[in-house]
């Protein structure tokens, strides 16, 4: 079961990407929705007790796409001495594993545990720890399902989140809010060396983590919220944000 080290609320249990009904988390969310404006405001803040940084006001399915985007841009625009401790450690851990592997052993690019670690590094570097424990990573050697036009999806990776349709959402493992599937290219693209495959996987992983961030935290509870989503992110989530 995933752990939630820095998420600023009660630990939820998930089924098909949604908090389980009648859970303590759902009760807590209802209380929060009454006490705060809608969509829920958010901003970067530092915990005065332990000095850790978090995104204050971040809550599942409660924030606007515009606020999510502006907060994330403010976080990732930092350089050098302005990075927080978790960002700096994440960058060094990423560099070290890319160069030396894990404990001196360089696993294959398709190693699932390895990709999960890179997810954790990216989470600290780009997302202020907000995706910790929320997403499972799976490799698949099967093609993705055909889209509505009956054309095979050509993406290297896909994110399944609470905002995807129920047909896809059921693929999210219990205990997680999202799933990222990455296509295993070791057999289908034999001419690609390991370094090339690794770069492609990591680029795809970071891209899909952005979809998870918005898919998990953006509010789409009403027609107005859905219109704002299209204005800010576009129909397929690749808009201005």
Secondary structure, DSSP 8 states (H G I E B T S, - for coil): ----SS-SS----EETTEE-TT-HHHHHHHHHHHHS-SS---EEEE-TTT--EEEET--TT-B-HHHHHHHHHHHHT--GGGS-HHHHHHHHHHHHHHHH-BTTB---TT-HHHHHHHHHHHHHHHSTTTTTTTEEEEEESS---B-TTS-B---SEEEE-TTS-HHHHTTS-TT-SEEEEEE-HHHHTTTS-HHHHHHHHHHHHHHHHHHHHHHHHB---SHHHHHHHHHHH-TTS-S--
